[in-house]
Every structure is written in structure tokens, then in C-alpha cells.
């Protein structure tokens, strides 16, 4: 599946890029096109820029003015890979909790609200794409909805690409991998092009957002379905059905992936003992973590510290 996605993305990129080769003045896609004025201290770190795809790192501190204002996407479409939980809502819509289990899809010109979850700031990697790429992937130049499921391998790969760029990774390899990640993310969130219309108007139930928030804070605990249902005042049966329908995850999958992505964070930023990490994020032992990690990401935890794509 992953090799098929990579091959298809590479072919689409080639077909689209050929006219750009002839256009010697093609400019790299911009990473930042809007500033909120006084009190806007957002840090945007360019990691890679090209006319085909660009990648950056974003940080919005908890006291930044953007939390209290409408936010504007600017003139390029974005795919966001969140590292921290944040409430996000399109103008006029309810807020949805996003985090490491989700991708966020902004179209050019979108207006949205960003609200803090606890004391967290907003930290993420993000990719920007031109309209022509979206047209090829989706048969229209706009994403169909704001938030979607983020599969494990695209989540990990975009972070590995970011780390490899610091070591001077080859530009062609970077572009191929970023386009494959973007396409896999879109497919993981929306399915095939023919499936998109069916899910376009689906709205997330408030109880699902409550449950996502609860699990984001307490993912290391061994909460049962009955306990989750009591916390959000819904029967276990209806909670399990509603959660899967609106997120694409079972409750168990959602919690497991929160744990795994917490492990990735800690592996990237320290030399902690894996057995200690396993216990602290909710796995029963080192072996349980390693086997679960390998099934999700296709590699052992030790490989995450390697700066390769």
C-alpha cells in the first residue's frame, strides 16, 4: 500500500511538474502569508521550499494574540501535522479538537479560530501545496473538510523528513517523499476521490470532541469503555459507534496512537530508557511498546533516532 502511494504520488508530481520545468521563473511556495499585527510572535521555521511543495515548522506560544483573533490562511493550501492538541474551527463552525492523531487541512483564503487546549501552545509541522496538486489528488482545488484522520506512517515520515533536512538531504528525495506523504495523508483522511462527497457534510458530535479531549489528557490511564461513557454521559455502545463514525478510529486505536506519538516525541528529544517511556505512556512493558510501534510505523522505536528518510 505504502509503495503504491509513493509511486502514484511520484507519477502525479512528474506529470504536474513538467510545465514548471519550462517555466524558469517558477517561485518556491510561500510558508507565511499573514501576520496578526501587534502581539503576533509566531515562529515559522522554513525547512524546505520549492515550487512543488514546501515544508515548515510552526510554533504559537500560549500568550500569542492569534488565540483571540480570527486567523487567516493566506494564499496557499496547508496540510498541518499537529504535535500538540489545539481547538480549531472554521469561521461559523463549532470547534474541533485536533492533535497528533489528526491532520488539519486549510484551503487558500480560509478563515478559522484557534483556541488553547489547557496550557499548550500550538506546535506543528506543515506542508503547503499549489492548487494544481490538489486538483490532481482530489479532482478539485480544495480540501473537502477541515480535520481528518492522520495515519501512523505519514505522521512519522514528515518528522523524519524534517530531521533529515537538517543533515542536507537530497532535494529530489525530499520532494518525492513529501508528495507521497501529502497524498497518503489526503487518502487516509478522505479516502478515494469518489468517497469524498459522502463525508463532506458530516459534522462531529460534541460528545466525540469531549471524548477526544479526555483521551488527550488521560491517554496513559487504563480507562475502560464504561468509564469513558460515564465521563461523557453516554452509553458505551453509542459512544463507541459515534466515535468511530466521526473520527475513523476506534476508542482503543485513538488512545494507542496518542501513546505511540507521545513515544515519538520523547525519542526525538532525549535518550530516555525505552522501558521507562513505555510505562509512563501506558504500555505494559518494553516488549508491548516495541511490537505495537513496529506494527504501526513499520520500524522499531530505535530507528526513530536515526536521521534518515
PAMIRO-127646 format. One line per 3 residues: number of its first residue (from 1); for each residue x, y, z of N, C-alpha, C, CB. Coordinates in steps of 0.1 Angstrom, whole numbers, plus 5000, padded with zeros to 4 digits. Glycine has a CB too. Layout:
% PAMIRO-127646
NUM) X:Y:Z:X:Y:Z:X:Y:Z:X:Y:Z ~ ...
% end
This chain:
% PAMIRO-127646
1) 5008:4988:5000:5000:5000:5000:5009:5013:5000:4991:5000:5012 ~ 5019:5013:5009:5027:5025:5010:5035:5027:4997:5037:5024:5022 ~ 5041:5016:4992:5048:5017:4979:5039:5022:4968:5055:5004:4976
4) 5027:5017:4968:5017:5021:4957:5015:5036:4958:5004:5013:4958 ~ 5013:5041:4971:5010:5055:4973:5022:5063:4968:5007:5058:4988 ~ 5034:5059:4972:5047:5066:4968:5048:5067:4953:5059:5059:4974
7) 5045:5055:4946:5046:5055:4931:5036:5064:4925:5045:5041:4926 ~ 5024:5064:4930:5013:5072:4924:5016:5087:4926:5000:5069:4930 ~ 5021:5091:4938:5024:5105:4941:5035:5109:4932:5027:5106:4956
10) 5045:5101:4931:5057:5105:4922:5052:5107:4908:5068:5094:4923 ~ 5043:5098:4903:5038:5100:4889:5030:5113:4888:5030:5088:4885 ~ 5022:5115:4897:5014:5128:4897:5023:5140:4897:5004:5128:4908
13) 5033:5139:4906:5042:5150:4907:5050:5153:4894:5052:5148:4918 ~ 5054:5142:4887:5061:5143:4875:5052:5150:4864:5066:5130:4870 ~ 5040:5144:4863:5030:5150:4853:5028:5165:4855:5017:5142:4853
16) 5026:5168:4868:5023:5182:4870:5036:5191:4869:5018:5184:4884 ~ 5047:5186:4872:5059:5194:4873:5065:5197:4859:5070:5187:4881 ~ 5062:5190:4849:5068:5192:4836:5066:5206:4830:5063:5182:4826
19) 5054:5212:4831:5052:5225:4826:5061:5235:4835:5038:5230:4827 ~ 5063:5232:4847:5071:5241:4856:5085:5241:4852:5069:5237:4871 ~ 5090:5229:4846:5104:5229:4842:5107:5239:4832:5107:5215:4837
22) 5097:5241:4823:5098:5250:4812:5097:5264:4817:5088:5248:4801 ~ 5091:5266:4828:5089:5280:4834:5101:5283:4843:5075:5281:4841 ~ 5111:5289:4838:5123:5291:4846:5121:5300:4857:5134:5297:4837
25) 5111:5308:4857:5109:5318:4868:5100:5313:4879:5103:5331:4863 ~ 5097:5299:4879:5088:5294:4890:5094:5297:4903:5087:5278:4888 ~ 5085:5302:4912:5089:5306:4926:5086:5295:4936:5083:5319:4929
28) 5094:5294:4946:5090:5285:4957:5077:5289:4964:5101:5284:4968 ~ 5069:5279:4968:5057:5282:4975:5060:5289:4989:5049:5269:4977 ~ 5052:5299:4992:5055:5306:5004:5049:5299:5016:5048:5320:5003
31) 5056:5300:5028:5052:5294:5040:5044:5303:5049:5065:5289:5047 ~ 5047:5316:5048:5040:5326:5057:5034:5337:5048:5049:5331:5068 ~ 5021:5339:5049:5015:5349:5040:5005:5358:5048:5007:5343:5029
34) 5005:5357:5062:4997:5365:5070:5003:5368:5083:4983:5359:5072 ~ 5001:5380:5088:5007:5384:5101:4995:5391:5109:5019:5394:5100 ~ 4994:5388:5122:4983:5392:5130:4985:5406:5136:4980:5382:5141
37) 4996:5412:5134:4999:5425:5140:5005:5425:5153:4986:5433:5140 ~ 5003:5435:5161:5009:5436:5174:5006:5424:5183:5005:5449:5182 ~ 5016:5418:5189:5013:5406:5197:5014:5393:5190:5000:5407:5203
40) 5017:5394:5177:5019:5382:5169:5034:5378:5170:5014:5383:5154 ~ 5037:5368:5178:5051:5363:5179:5053:5349:5174:5055:5364:5194 ~ 5044:5345:5165:5046:5332:5159:5059:5330:5153:5034:5329:5149
43) 5065:5318:5155:5077:5314:5149:5075:5304:5138:5088:5308:5159 ~ 5078:5307:5125:5077:5298:5114:5091:5296:5109:5068:5304:5103 ~ 5095:5283:5109:5109:5279:5105:5108:5272:5092:5115:5270:5116
46) 5113:5279:5081:5113:5272:5068:5123:5260:5069:5117:5281:5057 ~ 5118:5248:5065:5127:5236:5064:5130:5232:5050:5120:5225:5071 ~ 5121:5235:5040:5123:5232:5026:5113:5240:5018:5122:5217:5023
49) 5118:5246:5007:5109:5254:4998:5112:5250:4984:5110:5269:5001 ~ 5101:5248:4976:5102:5246:4962:5089:5250:4955:5106:5231:4958 ~ 5089:5251:4942:5076:5255:4935:5066:5243:4936:5079:5258:4920
52) 5071:5231:4940:5062:5220:4940:5056:5218:4954:5069:5207:4937 ~ 5064:5218:4964:5059:5216:4978:5069:5223:4988:5058:5201:4981 ~ 5064:5228:4999:5073:5234:5009:5069:5229:5022:5071:5250:5008
55) 5079:5229:5031:5077:5223:5045:5082:5233:5055:5084:5209:5046 ~ 5075:5235:5066:5079:5243:5077:5075:5238:5090:5074:5257:5075 ~ 5081:5245:5101:5078:5242:5114:5071:5254:5121:5090:5237:5123
58) 5060:5252:5128:5052:5264:5133:5052:5263:5149:5038:5263:5127 ~ 5053:5274:5155:5051:5275:5170:5043:5288:5173:5065:5275:5177 ~ 5032:5286:5180:5024:5297:5185:5024:5296:5200:5010:5297:5179
61) 5030:5305:5208:5031:5305:5222:5017:5306:5228:5040:5315:5227 ~ 5015:5302:5241:5002:5303:5247:4997:5317:5249:5002:5296:5260 ~ 5005:5327:5249:5001:5341:5252:5000:5349:5239:5010:5347:5261
64) 5001:5342:5227:5001:5349:5214:4987:5355:5211:5006:5340:5203 ~ 4987:5366:5204:4974:5373:5201:4965:5364:5191:4977:5386:5195 ~ 4971:5355:5184:4963:5347:5175:4953:5339:5181:4973:5338:5167
67) 4954:5336:5194:4944:5328:5201:4931:5335:5203:4949:5324:5215 ~ 4931:5348:5202:4919:5356:5205:4914:5362:5192:4923:5367:5215 ~ 4920:5360:5181:4915:5366:5168:4912:5356:5158:4926:5376:5163
70) 4905:5361:5148:4903:5352:5136:4917:5351:5129:4893:5359:5126 ~ 4920:5339:5124:4932:5336:5118:4930:5334:5103:4939:5323:5124 ~ 4939:5338:5095:4938:5338:5080:4949:5329:5074:4938:5352:5074
73) 4945:5320:5065:4954:5310:5060:4964:5317:5050:4947:5299:5053 ~ 4959:5326:5042:4967:5332:5032:4964:5326:5018:4982:5330:5035 ~ 4974:5326:5009:4971:5323:4995:4976:5309:4991:4978:5333:4986
76) 4979:5300:5000:4983:5287:4997:4976:5277:5006:4999:5285:4998 ~ 4973:5265:5001:4967:5254:5009:4977:5248:5018:4961:5244:5000 ~ 4973:5244:5030:4982:5238:5040:4977:5225:5044:4983:5248:5052
79) 4986:5215:5047:4983:5203:5055:4991:5205:5068:4987:5190:5047 ~ 4984:5204:5079:4990:5206:5092:4992:5192:5099:4982:5215:5101 ~ 5004:5190:5105:5006:5177:5112:5009:5181:5127:5019:5170:5106
82) 4998:5182:5135:4999:5188:5148:5008:5179:5158:4986:5189:5155 ~ 5015:5186:5166:5023:5179:5177:5016:5181:5190:5037:5184:5177 ~ 5008:5191:5192:5001:5194:5204:4986:5195:5202:5006:5207:5211
85) 4978:5192:5212:4963:5193:5210:4959:5208:5210:4955:5186:5221 ~ 4950:5212:5200:4946:5225:5199:4931:5225:5194:4955:5233:5188 ~ 4923:5234:5198:4909:5235:5193:4910:5244:5181:4900:5241:5204
88) 4904:5239:5170:4904:5246:5157:4889:5246:5151:4913:5239:5147 ~ 4885:5257:5146:4872:5258:5140:4872:5267:5128:4861:5262:5150 ~ 4865:5263:5117:4863:5272:5106:4854:5283:5110:4858:5264:5094
91) 4854:5294:5103:4845:5305:5106:4831:5301:5106:4847:5317:5097 ~ 4823:5303:5117:4809:5299:5118:4807:5285:5122:4803:5301:5105 ~ 4817:5277:5124:4815:5263:5128:4820:5260:5142:4823:5253:5118
94) 4815:5249:5148:4820:5245:5161:4835:5242:5161:4812:5233:5166 ~ 4841:5244:5173:4855:5240:5174:4856:5225:5175:4861:5246:5187 ~ 4867:5220:5169:4871:5206:5170:4885:5204:5176:4870:5199:5156
97) 4887:5194:5184:4900:5192:5190:4909:5184:5180:4899:5184:5203 ~ 4920:5191:5176:4930:5184:5168:4942:5181:5177:4934:5193:5156 ~ 4950:5172:5172:4962:5168:5179:4970:5158:5171:4958:5162:5192
100) 4979:5151:5177:4988:5142:5169:4981:5131:5161:4998:5136:5178 ~ 4969:5128:5165:4961:5118:5157:4954:5123:5145:4951:5111:5166 ~ 4955:5136:5143:4947:5143:5132:4956:5151:5123:4937:5152:5138
103) 4952:5152:5110:4957:5162:5101:4947:5173:5099:4961:5155:5087 ~ 4951:5185:5098:4943:5196:5096:4945:5202:5081:4945:5208:5106 ~ 4934:5205:5074:4935:5208:5060:4929:5222:5058:4927:5198:5051
106) 4938:5232:5055:4934:5245:5052:4935:5248:5037:4943:5255:5060 ~ 4924:5254:5032:4924:5258:5018:4929:5273:5018:4910:5257:5012 ~ 4934:5277:5006:4938:5291:5005:4926:5300:5007:4944:5293:4991
109) 4928:5311:5015:4918:5320:5018:4909:5316:5030:4909:5322:5006 ~ 4911:5305:5036:4903:5301:5047:4905:5310:5059:4906:5287:5052 ~ 4894:5312:5067:4894:5319:5079:4890:5310:5090:4884:5332:5079
112) 4897:5310:5102:4895:5300:5112:4898:5306:5126:4903:5287:5110 ~ 4893:5299:5136:4896:5302:5150:4906:5292:5156:4883:5304:5159 ~ 4915:5296:5165:4924:5287:5172:4923:5290:5187:4939:5290:5167
115) 4920:5280:5195:4918:5282:5209:4927:5272:5216:4903:5280:5213 ~ 4933:5276:5228:4942:5267:5235:4934:5255:5241:4948:5275:5247 ~ 4942:5244:5242:4938:5232:5250:4947:5232:5262:4938:5219:5241
118) 4941:5235:5274:4949:5236:5286:4960:5247:5284:4957:5222:5288 ~ 4972:5244:5288:4982:5254:5288:4991:5252:5275:4991:5254:5300 ~ 4987:5244:5266:4996:5241:5254:4996:5253:5245:4991:5229:5247
121) 5007:5255:5238:5008:5263:5227:5004:5255:5214:5022:5270:5225 ~ 5006:5260:5203:5004:5253:5190:5017:5250:5183:4994:5261:5181 ~ 5021:5237:5183:5033:5233:5176:5030:5223:5166:5043:5228:5187
124) 5035:5225:5154:5033:5215:5143:5043:5216:5132:5019:5217:5137 ~ 5043:5206:5124:5049:5207:5110:5038:5210:5101:5057:5194:5106 ~ 5041:5217:5090:5031:5219:5080:5037:5219:5066:5024:5233:5083
127) 5028:5215:5057:5032:5214:5043:5023:5224:5035:5031:5200:5037 ~ 5028:5231:5025:5020:5239:5016:5021:5233:5002:5024:5254:5016 ~ 5009:5234:4995:5008:5228:4982:5001:5238:4972:5000:5215:4983
130) 5004:5237:4960:4997:5245:4950:4983:5239:4946:5005:5247:4938 ~ 4975:5247:4940:4961:5243:4936:4962:5231:4926:4954:5255:4930 ~ 4972:5231:4917:4973:5221:4907:4975:5207:4913:4985:5224:4897
133) 4982:5207:4924:4984:5194:4931:4971:5189:4937:4995:5195:4942 ~ 4964:5198:4944:4951:5194:4949:4941:5190:4939:4945:5206:4957 ~ 4942:5196:4927:4933:5192:4916:4935:5178:4912:4934:5202:4904
136) 4948:5174:4911:4952:5161:4907:4948:5151:4918:4967:5160:4904 ~ 4950:5154:4930:4947:5145:4941:4932:5143:4944:4954:5149:4954 ~ 4925:5154:4943:4911:5154:4947:4901:5157:4936:4909:5165:4958
139) 4906:5160:4924:4897:5164:4912:4890:5178:4915:4887:5153:4909 ~ 4895:5185:4924:4891:5199:4927:4902:5205:4935:4877:5200:4934 ~ 4903:5219:4934:4915:5225:4941:4912:5229:4956:4918:5237:4934
142) 4904:5221:4963:4901:5224:4977:4899:5212:4985:4888:5234:4978 ~ 4904:5212:4997:4901:5201:5006:4886:5201:5010:4910:5202:5019 ~ 4880:5189:5012:4866:5188:5015:4862:5191:5029:4860:5175:5011
145) 4871:5190:5039:4868:5193:5053:4881:5196:5060:4861:5181:5059 ~ 4879:5202:5072:4890:5208:5080:4899:5197:5086:4884:5217:5090 ~ 4893:5187:5092:4901:5178:5101:4898:5164:5096:4897:5179:5116
148) 4909:5156:5096:4908:5142:5092:4917:5133:5100:4910:5140:5077 ~ 4915:5120:5098:4924:5110:5105:4938:5111:5099:4918:5096:5103 ~ 4948:5110:5107:4962:5110:5103:4968:5096:5105:4971:5121:5110
151) 4971:5089:5095:4977:5076:5096:4991:5076:5102:4977:5069:5082 ~ 4995:5065:5108:5008:5065:5115:5020:5068:5107:5010:5051:5122 ~ 5021:5062:5095:5033:5064:5087:5035:5078:5082:5033:5054:5076
154) 5025:5084:5076:5026:5098:5073:5030:5107:5085:5014:5104:5066 ~ 5024:5104:5096:5028:5112:5108:5043:5111:5111:5020:5107:5121 ~ 5048:5099:5111:5062:5097:5114:5071:5102:5103:5065:5082:5117
157) 5067:5099:5090:5076:5103:5079:5078:5118:5078:5070:5098:5066 ~ 5068:5126:5080:5070:5140:5079:5080:5145:5089:5057:5148:5080 ~ 5080:5139:5101:5090:5143:5111:5104:5138:5107:5086:5137:5125
160) 5105:5126:5101:5118:5121:5097:5124:5129:5086:5117:5106:5093 ~ 5115:5134:5077:5120:5143:5066:5125:5156:5072:5109:5146:5056 ~ 5118:5161:5082:5123:5174:5088:5137:5172:5094:5113:5178:5098
163) 5139:5161:5101:5152:5158:5107:5163:5156:5097:5151:5146:5117 ~ 5159:5149:5086:5169:5146:5075:5173:5159:5068:5163:5136:5065 ~ 5164:5168:5067:5167:5181:5060:5179:5188:5068:5155:5190:5060
166) 5179:5187:5081:5190:5193:5088:5203:5188:5085:5187:5192:5103 ~ 5204:5176:5079:5216:5169:5076:5219:5170:5061:5216:5155:5080 ~ 5212:5179:5054:5214:5181:5040:5209:5171:5030:5229:5182:5038
169) 5197:5166:5033:5191:5155:5024:5189:5160:5010:5177:5151:5030 ~ 5190:5151:5000:5189:5155:4986:5175:5161:4983:5192:5143:4978 ~ 5174:5171:4975:5162:5178:4973:5152:5169:4965:5165:5191:4964
172) 5157:5162:4956:5147:5153:4948:5141:5143:4957:5155:5146:4937 ~ 5149:5137:4966:5144:5127:4976:5134:5133:4985:5155:5120:4984 ~ 5137:5146:4989:5128:5153:4998:5114:5155:4992:5134:5166:5003
175) 5115:5160:4979:5102:5164:4972:5094:5151:4970:5105:5171:4959 ~ 5100:5140:4966:5093:5128:4963:5086:5123:4976:5102:5117:4958 ~ 5094:5123:4987:5088:5118:4999:5077:5128:5005:5099:5117:5010
178) 5079:5141:5004:5068:5150:5008:5056:5148:5000:5073:5164:5008 ~ 5057:5147:4987:5045:5145:4979:5038:5132:4983:5048:5145:4964 ~ 5046:5121:4985:5040:5109:4989:5033:5110:5002:5051:5098:4990
181) 5039:5117:5012:5033:5119:5025:5020:5127:5024:5043:5126:5034 ~ 5020:5138:5016:5008:5146:5014:4997:5137:5008:5011:5157:5005 ~ 5000:5130:4997:4990:5122:4991:4984:5111:5000:4995:5115:4978
184) 4993:5104:5008:4989:5094:5017:4980:5100:5028:5001:5087:5023 ~ 4983:5112:5032:4976:5119:5043:4962:5122:5038:4983:5132:5047 ~ 4961:5127:5026:4948:5131:5020:4939:5118:5018:4949:5138:5006
187) 4946:5107:5013:4939:5095:5011:4934:5089:5025:4947:5084:5004 ~ 4943:5090:5035:4939:5084:5048:4928:5092:5054:4951:5085:5057 ~ 4927:5105:5052:4916:5113:5058:4903:5112:5050:4921:5127:5059
190) 4904:5112:5037:4892:5113:5029:4889:5101:5020:4893:5125:5020 ~ 4898:5092:5019:4895:5080:5010:4898:5083:4996:4881:5075:5012 ~ 4892:5075:4987:4893:5078:4973:4885:5090:4969:4889:5065:4965
193) 4888:5095:4957:4881:5107:4953:4866:5105:4953:4885:5111:4939 ~ 4861:5093:4949:4847:5090:4948:4840:5089:4962:4845:5078:4941 ~ 4848:5088:4972:4843:5087:4986:4841:5100:4993:4852:5078:4995
196) 4847:5111:4987:4848:5124:4994:4834:5130:4996:4857:5133:4986 ~ 4826:5130:4985:4813:5137:4986:4804:5131:4997:4805:5136:4973 ~ 4805:5118:5000:4797:5112:5010:4800:5118:5024:4798:5097:5010
199) 4812:5121:5027:4816:5126:5040:4817:5141:5041:4829:5120:5044 ~ 4814:5148:5031:4817:5162:5030:4809:5170:5041:4814:5168:5017 ~ 4797:5166:5043:4788:5174:5052:4787:5168:5066:4774:5176:5047
202) 4795:5158:5069:4794:5152:5082:4800:5161:5093:4802:5139:5082 ~ 4792:5163:5103:4797:5172:5114:4800:5163:5127:4786:5183:5118 ~ 4810:5167:5134:4814:5159:5145:4805:5162:5157:4828:5162:5149
205) 4800:5151:5164:4791:5153:5176:4799:5159:5187:4785:5139:5180 ~ 4793:5168:5195:4800:5174:5207:4806:5163:5216:4791:5183:5214 ~ 4799:5152:5218:4803:5142:5227:4816:5135:5222:4793:5131:5229
208) 4818:5135:5209:4831:5129:5204:4842:5139:5207:4830:5127:5189 ~ 4840:5152:5206:4850:5162:5210:4854:5161:5224:4846:5176:5206 ~ 4844:5159:5233:4846:5157:5247:4855:5145:5250:4833:5155:5255
211) 4852:5134:5243:4860:5122:5244:4874:5123:5239:4853:5110:5237 ~ 4876:5130:5228:4889:5132:5223:4897:5141:5233:4889:5140:5210 ~ 4891:5151:5239:4898:5159:5249:4902:5151:5261:4889:5171:5253
214) 4893:5142:5266:4895:5134:5277:4907:5124:5275:4883:5126:5281 ~ 4907:5118:5263:4918:5109:5260:4931:5116:5258:4914:5100:5247 ~ 4931:5128:5253:4943:5136:5250:4950:5139:5263:4940:5148:5243
217) 4942:5140:5274:4948:5143:5287:4952:5130:5295:4939:5152:5295 ~ 4944:5120:5293:4945:5108:5302:4948:5095:5293:4932:5106:5309 ~ 4956:5097:5283:4958:5085:5274:4967:5075:5281:4965:5090:5261
220) 4975:5078:5291:4983:5069:5298:4975:5060:5308:4994:5076:5305 ~ 4963:5064:5311:4955:5056:5320:4948:5044:5313:4945:5065:5327 ~ 4944:5034:5321:4937:5023:5315:4922:5024:5317:4942:5010:5323
223) 4917:5035:5311:4903:5037:5311:4895:5027:5304:4899:5051:5306 ~ 4884:5022:5310:4875:5013:5303:4864:5020:5295:4869:5003:5313 ~ 4857:5013:5286:4847:5019:5278:4836:5024:5288:4841:5009:5268
226) 4833:5016:5298:4823:5020:5308:4827:5033:5315:4820:5009:5318 ~ 4839:5034:5318:4844:5047:5325:4844:5059:5315:4858:5045:5330 ~ 4847:5056:5303:4846:5067:5293:4832:5072:5291:4852:5063:5280
229) 4823:5062:5290:4809:5065:5288:4803:5073:5300:4801:5053:5287 ~ 4807:5070:5312:4803:5077:5324:4808:5092:5324:4807:5070:5337 ~ 4821:5093:5319:4827:5106:5319:4820:5116:5310:4842:5105:5315
232) 4815:5111:5298:4808:5119:5289:4793:5117:5288:4814:5117:5275 ~ 4788:5109:5298:4773:5108:5299:4767:5102:5287:4767:5121:5303 ~ 4772:5091:5282:4767:5084:5270:4769:5069:5272:4773:5089:5257
235) 4760:5061:5268:4761:5047:5269:4774:5042:5262:4749:5039:5264 ~ 4780:5031:5267:4792:5026:5260:4790:5023:5245:4798:5014:5267 ~ 4779:5017:5242:4776:5013:5229:4775:5025:5219:4763:5005:5228
238) 4767:5035:5223:4766:5046:5215:4778:5055:5214:4754:5055:5220 ~ 4786:5055:5225:4799:5062:5224:4808:5056:5214:4805:5063:5238 ~ 4810:5043:5215:4819:5036:5206:4815:5038:5191:4819:5021:5209
241) 4802:5037:5188:4797:5039:5175:4799:5053:5170:4782:5035:5174 ~ 4796:5063:5178:4797:5077:5174:4812:5080:5172:4790:5086:5184 ~ 4820:5076:5181:4834:5079:5180:4840:5074:5167:4842:5074:5192
244) 4838:5062:5164:4843:5056:5152:4838:5063:5139:4841:5041:5151 ~ 4825:5065:5139:4819:5071:5128:4825:5085:5125:4804:5073:5130 ~ 4827:5093:5135:4832:5107:5133:4847:5108:5132:4827:5115:5144
247) 4855:5099:5137:4869:5101:5137:4876:5091:5128:4875:5099:5151 ~ 4870:5080:5125:4877:5069:5118:4885:5060:5126:4886:5075:5107 ~ 4886:5063:5139:4893:5055:5149:4883:5048:5158:4903:5063:5157
250) 4887:5035:5163:4880:5030:5175:4886:5038:5187:4882:5015:5176 ~ 4879:5037:5198:4885:5044:5210:4898:5038:5214:4875:5042:5222 ~ 4900:5025:5213:4912:5019:5216:4923:5023:5207:4911:5003:5216
253) 4920:5024:5194:4930:5028:5184:4935:5043:5187:4925:5027:5170 ~ 4925:5051:5190:4928:5065:5192:4937:5066:5204:4915:5073:5195 ~ 4935:5059:5215:4943:5060:5227:4957:5054:5224:4937:5053:5239
256) 4957:5043:5217:4970:5037:5213:4979:5046:5205:4968:5024:5206 ~ 4973:5053:5195:4981:5062:5187:4985:5074:5194:4973:5066:5174 ~ 4977:5079:5204:4982:5090:5212:4994:5086:5220:4971:5095:5222
259) 4994:5074:5225:5006:5068:5232:5018:5067:5223:5002:5055:5239 ~ 5016:5061:5211:5027:5060:5202:5033:5073:5198:5022:5052:5190 ~ 5025:5083:5196:5030:5096:5191:5037:5103:5202:5019:5104:5185
262) 5033:5101:5215:5040:5106:5226:5054:5099:5227:5032:5104:5240 ~ 5054:5087:5224:5067:5080:5224:5077:5086:5213:5065:5065:5221 ~ 5071:5089:5201:5079:5095:5191:5085:5108:5196:5071:5097:5178
265) 5077:5116:5202:5081:5129:5207:5093:5127:5217:5070:5137:5215 ~ 5092:5118:5226:5103:5116:5236:5115:5110:5230:5098:5107:5247 ~ 5114:5101:5220:5125:5095:5213:5133:5106:5206:5121:5084:5204
268) 5126:5115:5200:5133:5126:5192:5140:5136:5200:5123:5133:5183 ~ 5136:5137:5213:5142:5148:5221:5149:5143:5234:5131:5157:5226 ~ 5154:5131:5234:5162:5126:5245:5167:5112:5244:5153:5128:5258
271) 5174:5108:5254:5180:5094:5255:5173:5086:5266:5195:5095:5257 ~ 5160:5088:5268:5154:5081:5279:5153:5066:5276:5140:5086:5281 ~ 5154:5058:5287:5152:5044:5286:5139:5040:5281:5155:5037:5300
274) 5138:5031:5271:5126:5028:5264:5116:5021:5274:5128:5019:5252 ~ 5121:5013:5283:5112:5007:5293:5105:5017:5301:5120:4997:5302 ~ 5112:5027:5305:5106:5038:5313:5096:5046:5305:5117:5048:5319
277) 5099:5049:5293:5089:5056:5284:5076:5047:5283:5095:5058:5270 ~ 5078:5034:5281:5067:5025:5279:5057:5026:5291:5072:5011:5277 ~ 5063:5025:5303:5054:5025:5315:5047:5039:5316:5063:5023:5327
280) 5054:5050:5313:5049:5063:5316:5038:5067:5306:5060:5073:5315 ~ 5038:5061:5294:5028:5065:5284:5016:5055:5284:5033:5066:5270 ~ 5017:5044:5292:5006:5034:5293:5008:5020:5287:4995:5040:5286
283) 5020:5017:5282:5022:5003:5277:5026:4995:5289:5033:5003:5266 ~ 5023:4982:5288:5026:4973:5300:5041:4971:5302:5019:4960:5298 ~ 5048:4971:5291:5063:4969:5292:5070:4972:5279:5066:4954:5295
286) 5083:4971:5279:5091:4974:5267:5087:4966:5255:5106:4972:5270 ~ 5085:4953:5257:5081:4944:5246:5068:4948:5239:5081:4930:5250 ~ 5058:4952:5248:5045:4956:5243:5046:4968:5234:5035:4958:5255
289) 5054:4978:5239:5056:4990:5232:5063:4987:5218:5065:5000:5240 ~ 5073:4980:5218:5081:4977:5206:5073:4970:5195:5093:4969:5209 ~ 5065:4960:5199:5057:4953:5190:5046:4962:5184:5051:4940:5196
292) 5040:4970:5193:5029:4979:5188:5035:4990:5179:5022:4985:5200 ~ 5046:4995:5183:5053:5005:5175:5056:5000:5161:5065:5010:5182 ~ 5062:4988:5160:5066:4982:5147:5054:4980:5138:5074:4969:5150
295) 5043:4975:5144:5031:4973:5136:5025:4986:5130:5020:4967:5144 ~ 5026:4997:5138:5021:5010:5134:5030:5017:5123:5018:5019:5145 ~ 5043:5017:5126:5052:5025:5119:5061:5018:5109:5060:5034:5128
298) 5061:5004:5110:5069:4996:5102:5084:4996:5105:5068:5001:5088 ~ 5088:5000:5117:5101:5001:5122:5101:5000:5137:5109:5014:5117 ~ 5113:4997:5143:5113:4997:5158:5115:5011:5163:5125:4987:5163
301) 5113:5013:5176:5115:5026:5182:5129:5031:5180:5111:5026:5196 ~ 5139:5022:5181:5153:5027:5180:5156:5034:5167:5162:5015:5181 ~ 5148:5031:5156:5151:5037:5143:5147:5051:5142:5143:5029:5132
304) 5138:5056:5151:5133:5069:5151:5144:5079:5153:5122:5072:5161 ~ 5154:5076:5161:5165:5085:5164:5175:5086:5152:5173:5080:5176 ~ 5174:5078:5142:5183:5078:5130:5178:5090:5121:5183:5065:5123
307) 5187:5098:5117:5183:5109:5108:5183:5105:5093:5192:5121:5111 ~ 5173:5097:5090:5173:5093:5076:5158:5094:5071:5178:5078:5075 ~ 5157:5095:5058:5144:5094:5052:5144:5082:5042:5140:5107:5044
% end
